[in-house]
Amino acid sequence: MHAEQQLWRTEKYRVMYYSQAHYNQIRHMMRDGCTLEELQQTINEALTLTPTDGSRSNALQHMWGYFKKQTTDEQKARYIKLLEEKQWGALRAYLATLAQQYNVVYLQQSTILQQD
């Protein structure tokens, strides 16, 4: 895997969390070919923005999709409660716990779930 692909793999959901526009821009950059420096610069740019409730919700719902069919009713209820109450930090921590429990390596490696 190229360095650009590896970086995007780990930063994808964090960028989506901060900026859907930058996420879309990077998808095109990756398709068309970009340097590691260009990719890092665009990621850094996205991370300077203040995420909206919509961008946060969108990214977290994408991550939830990795294990929503495996979770218990209690886990689903907790996820929905945290989402509805917009408890973004608690929800990220909860998704990190579920990624560990259900061994979703792709999400475990995502920087958005490694933040405090």
Secondary structure, DSSP 8 states (H G I E B T S, - for coil): --HHHHHHHHHHHHHHHH-HHHHHHHHHHHHH---HHHHHHHHHHHHTS---HHHHHHHHHHHHTTTTTTS-HHHHHHHHHHHHTT-HHHHHHHHHHHHHHTT-HHHHT-GGGT--
